[in-house]
Amino acid sequence: MSHKNFIFQFSIILLCIPLFSFGRAQEDIAPNAVIPSARQVEYQKMEFIGFIHFSINTFTDREWGYGDESPELFNPTEFNAEQWASTAKSIGIKELILTVKHHDGFCLWPSKYTEHSVKNSLWKNGKGDVVREFVDACRKYGIKVGLYLSPWDRNHADYGTQAYIDYYRNQLKELLTEYGEISEIWFDGANGGLGYYGGANETRRIDRRTYYDWKTTWNMVKALQPNVLLFSDAGPDIRWIGNENGYAGETCWSMINSENIIVGEANTRYLNTGDPNGKNWVVPLCDTSIRPGWFYHQSQDSLVKTPHQLVDIYYKSVGRNGVLLLNVPPDKRGLFNDKDIQTLREFKTILDETFKTNLASGKSIQASNYRMNHPKFAPANIIDKDESSYWAGDDSVREASLEIDLGTPVVFDRILIQEPIQFGQRISEFGIEGKIGGEWKELAKGTTIGYKRILRISPVQADKIRLIIKNATNTPAISNFGLYKSSDKE
């Protein structure tokens, strides 16, 4: 080889080295072994969804019907599903879940498999279909549709036998084939006990481990609607948070081991905190009602949760890596009550005012390190208003810090942090420090972050803020960071 050819080839190699490095840097961080599906990420981003408990119980003033109620009692005089959907739209609810059948067995659609339904009610002379009007109203206002079909049925004579499971699956098929796209199906753990059961008036117990054969049912549902997400204690897509107060744990992992969970007999503490070593990504769903009960009771008109109580629940659900599912029960007219609507609107106003301005946006920021020193992973990405960008540490790093220079002293009392969860949930311990009067002081600390973590602190005035990642299960990454001052109304 000539001297000139050697120099030429060596030069080509040198030129390729930075190009190769640049190409590597363009690659996203390696995902965890357990990550969410695209549908689960989309679900988590909704943050706030609604539940609607409306049925025969609304007219009997009960929470759990016995199953012997006459269908004729169901007669909402001013029923208007568009009022539900338009109200939901106005307060930022992205999905509504309707109880199409509660434990009493009464069906809100004219199911061909039972007489215990709206087709034998006085409402619209038996020609009405609540489910149809509900799904049509939701789609008109851009609201996703969810349905809850209670696995327990205190009316059905065959409950406790295989014949009932066939009945239950047939009703699921009706709902999933006759009402368009359904985004979520809810399966809860209230199963077996005293009931009417076609006139038997007895207690029936079932083996929750085997009776429902959930995997077969879930496979059937997915075959009919592949994009639907399924909720139960065990998921497979969305899980119960372990209480009906709307609170996720201070530590809340999105992962659990679903195979260890029996629907209706779940370890509530485990569901509340999740499992850093869990094999399944199952979104934590925090359900609660705007009233003490799930169905409307006139006696509870003075007991509607206040806007401040709802804000507190928001911080303990969405602010702890969960999705908030808030029940708003229509009254006997078939409308949301004015007291509930007023509370919801004030709740939204408080959140809008609190989170309208990120006081950290566009400020100067630096990190202890960032992956390959490439702009794709630069610290500025966490305050750039781009949800898809993120900061990441070097692949070998498990501890890191990011410091934001606010320029001048800023007063704030809310701190928001998000991980890019499409790559998994990684951070297991972190701290927040502020530079106040020339000294660094600890403002807050926590364990998990996940999709979103919101920390409430007493108002402070700081000119610098520092996020310290103390431990992570993989390369730490942050997609968003915000400082906010709470609304005066909060």
LOFI-375477 format. One line per field, with one value per residue (C-alpha): residue number from 1; residue in one letter; chain; x, y, z. Coordinates in steps of 0.5 Angstrom, whole numbers. Layout:
N
i: (NUM|...)
aa: (A|...)
ch: (A|...)
X: (X|...)
Y: (Y|...)
Z: (Z|...)
END
This chain:
490
i: (1|2|3|4|5|6|7|8|9|10|11|12|13|14|15|16|17|18|19|20|21|22|23|24|25|26|27|28|29|30|31|32|33|34|35|36|37|38|39|40|41|42|43|44|45|46|47|48|49|50|51|52|53|54|55|56|57|58|59|60|61|62|63|64|65|66|67|68|69|70|71|72|73|74|75|76|77|78|79|80|81|82|83|84|85|86|87|88|89|90|91|92|93|94|95|96|97|98|99|100|101|102|103|104|105|106|107|108|109|110|111|112|113|114|115|116|117|118|119|120|121|122|123|124|125|126|127|128|129|130|131|132|133|134|135|136|137|138|139|140|141|142|143|144|145|146|147|148|149|150|151|152|153|154|155|156|157|158|159|160|161|162|163|164|165|166|167|168|169|170|171|172|173|174|175|176|177|178|179|180|181|182|183|184|185|186|187|188|189|190|191|192|193|194|195|196|197|198|199|200|201|202|203|204|205|206|207|208|209|210|211|212|213|214|215|216|217|218|219|220|221|222|223|224|225|226|227|228|229|230|231|232|233|234|235|236|237|238|239|240|241|242|243|244|245|246|247|248|249|250|251|252|253|254|255|256|257|258|259|260|261|262|263|264|265|266|267|268|269|270|271|272|273|274|275|276|277|278|279|280|281|282|283|284|285|286|287|288|289|290|291|292|293|294|295|296|297|298|299|300|301|302|303|304|305|306|307|308|309|310|311|312|313|314|315|316|317|318|319|320|321|322|323|324|325|326|327|328|329|330|331|332|333|334|335|336|337|338|339|340|341|342|343|344|345|346|347|348|349|350|351|352|353|354|355|356|357|358|359|360|361|362|363|364|365|366|367|368|369|370|371|372|373|374|375|376|377|378|379|380|381|382|383|384|385|386|387|388|389|390|391|392|393|394|395|396|397|398|399|400|401|402|403|404|405|406|407|408|409|410|411|412|413|414|415|416|417|418|419|420|421|422|423|424|425|426|427|428|429|430|431|432|433|434|435|436|437|438|439|440|441|442|443|444|445|446|447|448|449|450|451|452|453|454|455|456|457|458|459|460|461|462|463|464|465|466|467|468|469|470|471|472|473|474|475|476|477|478|479|480|481|482|483|484|485|486|487|488|489|490)
aa: (M|S|H|K|N|F|I|F|Q|F|S|I|I|L|L|C|I|P|L|F|S|F|G|R|A|Q|E|D|I|A|P|N|A|V|I|P|S|A|R|Q|V|E|Y|Q|K|M|E|F|I|G|F|I|H|F|S|I|N|T|F|T|D|R|E|W|G|Y|G|D|E|S|P|E|L|F|N|P|T|E|F|N|A|E|Q|W|A|S|T|A|K|S|I|G|I|K|E|L|I|L|T|V|K|H|H|D|G|F|C|L|W|P|S|K|Y|T|E|H|S|V|K|N|S|L|W|K|N|G|K|G|D|V|V|R|E|F|V|D|A|C|R|K|Y|G|I|K|V|G|L|Y|L|S|P|W|D|R|N|H|A|D|Y|G|T|Q|A|Y|I|D|Y|Y|R|N|Q|L|K|E|L|L|T|E|Y|G|E|I|S|E|I|W|F|D|G|A|N|G|G|L|G|Y|Y|G|G|A|N|E|T|R|R|I|D|R|R|T|Y|Y|D|W|K|T|T|W|N|M|V|K|A|L|Q|P|N|V|L|L|F|S|D|A|G|P|D|I|R|W|I|G|N|E|N|G|Y|A|G|E|T|C|W|S|M|I|N|S|E|N|I|I|V|G|E|A|N|T|R|Y|L|N|T|G|D|P|N|G|K|N|W|V|V|P|L|C|D|T|S|I|R|P|G|W|F|Y|H|Q|S|Q|D|S|L|V|K|T|P|H|Q|L|V|D|I|Y|Y|K|S|V|G|R|N|G|V|L|L|L|N|V|P|P|D|K|R|G|L|F|N|D|K|D|I|Q|T|L|R|E|F|K|T|I|L|D|E|T|F|K|T|N|L|A|S|G|K|S|I|Q|A|S|N|Y|R|M|N|H|P|K|F|A|P|A|N|I|I|D|K|D|E|S|S|Y|W|A|G|D|D|S|V|R|E|A|S|L|E|I|D|L|G|T|P|V|V|F|D|R|I|L|I|Q|E|P|I|Q|F|G|Q|R|I|S|E|F|G|I|E|G|K|I|G|G|E|W|K|E|L|A|K|G|T|T|I|G|Y|K|R|I|L|R|I|S|P|V|Q|A|D|K|I|R|L|I|I|K|N|A|T|N|T|P|A|I|S|N|F|G|L|Y|K|S|S|D|K|E)
ch: (A|A|A|A|A|A|A|A|A|A|A|A|A|A|A|A|A|A|A|A|A|A|A|A|A|A|A|A|A|A|A|A|A|A|A|A|A|A|A|A|A|A|A|A|A|A|A|A|A|A|A|A|A|A|A|A|A|A|A|A|A|A|A|A|A|A|A|A|A|A|A|A|A|A|A|A|A|A|A|A|A|A|A|A|A|A|A|A|A|A|A|A|A|A|A|A|A|A|A|A|A|A|A|A|A|A|A|A|A|A|A|A|A|A|A|A|A|A|A|A|A|A|A|A|A|A|A|A|A|A|A|A|A|A|A|A|A|A|A|A|A|A|A|A|A|A|A|A|A|A|A|A|A|A|A|A|A|A|A|A|A|A|A|A|A|A|A|A|A|A|A|A|A|A|A|A|A|A|A|A|A|A|A|A|A|A|A|A|A|A|A|A|A|A|A|A|A|A|A|A|A|A|A|A|A|A|A|A|A|A|A|A|A|A|A|A|A|A|A|A|A|A|A|A|A|A|A|A|A|A|A|A|A|A|A|A|A|A|A|A|A|A|A|A|A|A|A|A|A|A|A|A|A|A|A|A|A|A|A|A|A|A|A|A|A|A|A|A|A|A|A|A|A|A|A|A|A|A|A|A|A|A|A|A|A|A|A|A|A|A|A|A|A|A|A|A|A|A|A|A|A|A|A|A|A|A|A|A|A|A|A|A|A|A|A|A|A|A|A|A|A|A|A|A|A|A|A|A|A|A|A|A|A|A|A|A|A|A|A|A|A|A|A|A|A|A|A|A|A|A|A|A|A|A|A|A|A|A|A|A|A|A|A|A|A|A|A|A|A|A|A|A|A|A|A|A|A|A|A|A|A|A|A|A|A|A|A|A|A|A|A|A|A|A|A|A|A|A|A|A|A|A|A|A|A|A|A|A|A|A|A|A|A|A|A|A|A|A|A|A|A|A|A|A|A|A|A|A|A|A|A|A|A|A|A|A|A|A|A|A|A|A|A|A|A|A|A|A|A|A|A|A|A|A|A|A|A|A|A|A|A|A|A|A|A|A|A|A|A|A|A|A|A|A|A|A|A|A|A|A|A|A|A|A|A|A|A|A|A|A)
X: (0|3|4|-2|-7|-5|-6|-13|-16|-14|-17|-24|-23|-22|-28|-33|-32|-36|-41|-42|-42|-47|-51|-51|-53|-59|-62|-66|-64|-65|-72|-73|-76|-83|-86|-93|-96|-98|-105|-103|-99|-105|-109|-104|-104|-112|-110|-118|-124|-131|-135|-143|-147|-154|-159|-165|-161|-162|-170|-170|-165|-160|-153|-153|-160|-162|-164|-172|-173|-179|-176|-182|-179|-173|-176|-172|-176|-171|-166|-160|-154|-151|-151|-147|-142|-142|-140|-135|-132|-132|-128|-123|-125|-123|-127|-133|-135|-142|-145|-149|-151|-149|-150|-158|-157|-162|-159|-159|-160|-165|-161|-164|-162|-166|-172|-169|-168|-170|-174|-179|-179|-184|-178|-180|-185|-180|-177|-171|-163|-159|-153|-154|-155|-149|-144|-147|-147|-140|-138|-141|-137|-130|-131|-128|-133|-132|-137|-138|-142|-142|-139|-144|-152|-157|-162|-160|-163|-157|-151|-146|-147|-143|-150|-149|-142|-145|-150|-145|-140|-146|-148|-141|-141|-148|-144|-138|-141|-147|-144|-138|-131|-131|-124|-125|-129|-129|-129|-129|-129|-136|-138|-143|-147|-154|-159|-166|-163|-170|-174|-169|-167|-161|-154|-149|-142|-137|-129|-126|-120|-124|-131|-131|-125|-123|-117|-122|-127|-121|-119|-126|-126|-120|-122|-128|-124|-117|-116|-120|-117|-119|-119|-119|-115|-110|-111|-109|-108|-111|-111|-115|-111|-113|-118|-124|-121|-118|-111|-105|-99|-93|-89|-93|-90|-94|-91|-94|-94|-101|-101|-101|-107|-114|-120|-124|-119|-113|-108|-110|-103|-99|-104|-103|-96|-94|-88|-81|-80|-87|-87|-93|-94|-101|-104|-106|-113|-115|-123|-127|-134|-136|-141|-141|-145|-144|-151|-155|-158|-162|-160|-153|-154|-150|-145|-142|-134|-131|-127|-121|-122|-122|-116|-113|-115|-112|-105|-106|-108|-105|-100|-97|-97|-104|-110|-116|-123|-128|-136|-141|-148|-154|-160|-167|-168|-163|-158|-152|-154|-153|-149|-144|-143|-141|-136|-133|-132|-129|-124|-122|-121|-117|-112|-112|-110|-105|-101|-102|-95|-89|-84|-78|-80|-74|-69|-62|-61|-55|-54|-48|-48|-52|-52|-46|-46|-51|-57|-62|-61|-59|-62|-66|-70|-74|-76|-78|-85|-84|-87|-83|-76|-72|-66|-62|-56|-50|-52|-48|-51|-56|-55|-55|-57|-60|-60|-64|-62|-68|-65|-68|-72|-78|-84|-87|-90|-92|-86|-88|-83|-85|-81|-81|-85|-85|-78|-81|-81|-74|-73|-74|-71|-70|-70|-71|-67|-67|-62|-65|-61|-55|-56|-58|-64|-68|-75|-78|-76|-80|-79|-82|-84|-87|-92|-93|-91|-93|-90|-94|-89|-90|-89|-81|-77|-71|-67|-64|-67|-64|-67|-63|-64|-61|-63|-65|-66|-64|-61|-65|-69|-74|-78|-81|-80|-84|-85|-92|-95|-102|-108|-111|-117|-113)
Y: (0|7|12|17|11|9|17|17|11|13|20|16|12|18|22|16|16|22|20|13|17|22|16|12|18|19|12|13|10|3|1|-3|-10|-8|-2|1|-1|6|5|5|11|15|13|15|22|23|24|25|21|20|15|15|11|11|5|3|4|12|11|6|10|4|3|-4|-7|-13|-16|-16|-9|-8|-5|0|4|7|13|19|25|29|24|28|24|30|34|29|29|37|38|33|36|43|41|37|30|25|19|17|10|8|3|-1|-6|-6|-12|-12|-14|-9|-7|0|-3|-7|-14|-20|-24|-21|-18|-14|-8|-1|-5|-6|0|6|11|12|6|1|4|7|5|9|6|8|15|15|13|18|24|22|21|28|32|28|24|16|11|6|1|-3|-9|-12|-19|-20|-21|-21|-22|-28|-34|-38|-34|-39|-44|-44|-42|-35|-34|-36|-30|-25|-26|-26|-19|-17|-19|-15|-9|-10|-11|-6|0|2|3|2|4|1|-5|-5|-11|-10|-15|-15|-22|-27|-26|-25|-24|-25|-30|-31|-31|-36|-31|-34|-33|-36|-36|-37|-39|-33|-36|-40|-39|-33|-36|-29|-30|-33|-27|-22|-26|-26|-18|-17|-21|-17|-10|-11|-3|-4|-3|-8|-6|-10|-12|-15|-11|-14|-6|-2|-4|-2|3|-1|4|8|15|16|16|13|11|16|10|8|4|2|-5|-11|-18|-20|-27|-27|-23|-26|-21|-19|-22|-17|-15|-7|-5|-8|-5|2|2|-3|-7|-5|-12|-13|-17|-13|-6|-4|3|5|8|12|12|16|19|26|24|19|14|12|13|19|20|27|26|27|34|38|33|34|34|41|44|44|36|35|38|35|28|30|31|24|21|24|27|20|17|15|17|20|17|21|19|24|20|23|24|22|27|23|30|32|36|43|42|37|41|48|44|41|48|51|45|46|53|52|47|52|58|54|50|56|58|54|59|54|55|57|58|56|49|45|37|33|29|28|22|23|30|30|35|30|28|35|38|44|39|38|45|46|45|39|33|28|31|29|29|23|21|17|9|8|13|12|18|25|32|38|45|51|58|62|69|72|70|66|64|57|52|46|42|38|32|27|21|19|13|10|7|5|7|8|13|10|16|23|30|37|43|51|56|61|67|64|57|51|48|41|43|36|29|23|16|14|19|15|19|25|27|33|36|41|45|51|57|59|64|61|63|56|50|43|36|31|23|19|12|9|2|4|10|16|20|26|29|35|39|45|50|53|58|55|59|64|60|53)
Z: (0|-2|3|0|0|7|9|5|9|16|14|12|19|23|19|21|28|30|25|28|35|33|30|37|41|36|39|45|52|53|55|62|61|63|59|58|51|47|49|57|56|52|58|63|59|60|68|69|67|70|73|72|77|75|75|79|85|83|84|90|94|95|94|93|90|92|85|86|84|79|72|72|78|73|70|69|67|64|62|58|56|53|59|62|56|55|63|63|57|60|66|62|63|57|58|62|64|65|70|65|70|77|82|82|75|72|65|62|55|52|52|49|54|60|62|68|64|61|56|62|65|64|61|54|54|54|48|51|51|56|53|46|48|53|47|42|47|49|41|40|45|44|50|50|52|58|61|67|67|74|75|81|79|85|80|76|77|75|78|81|75|68|65|68|66|59|60|62|56|52|55|54|46|46|49|45|38|38|41|37|40|47|50|57|60|68|72|80|86|89|88|91|97|99|93|90|85|81|87|91|96|99|99|94|94|89|88|86|84|78|77|73|69|67|62|57|58|57|51|48|50|46|40|39|41|40|43|49|56|61|69|75|81|77|70|65|63|69|76|82|87|93|96|94|97|90|94|91|95|97|93|87|82|75|75|79|79|76|76|84|84|85|83|89|94|92|97|97|100|94|89|93|92|86|85|83|81|78|71|69|67|70|70|77|77|83|84|89|88|89|94|100|96|89|87|88|94|96|103|101|97|103|103|96|96|96|91|96|97|90|89|95|91|85|88|91|85|79|83|85|78|78|74|77|76|79|80|79|80|76|80|79|73|69|70|74|80|80|86|83|77|81|85|79|75|82|82|75|76|82|78|71|75|79|73|68|69|69|73|71|63|59|65|65|67|68|69|73|66|60|55|51|51|46|45|45|52|54|61|57|55|61|61|54|53|49|52|47|49|55|59|61|64|62|61|67|72|77|81|78|79|75|77|75|75|76|75|80|87|85|90|89|93|87|84|78|75|70|67|60|62|55|57|64|71|74|79|86|91|89|93|92|94|93|94|99|102|99|102|99|103|102|100|99|98|95|92|86|80|74|69|74|81|84|91|95|100|104|99|99|95|91|86|84|85|84|83|86|83|89|86|80|77|70|67|70|65|66|61|65|71|73|79|80|85|88|86|92|91|93)
END
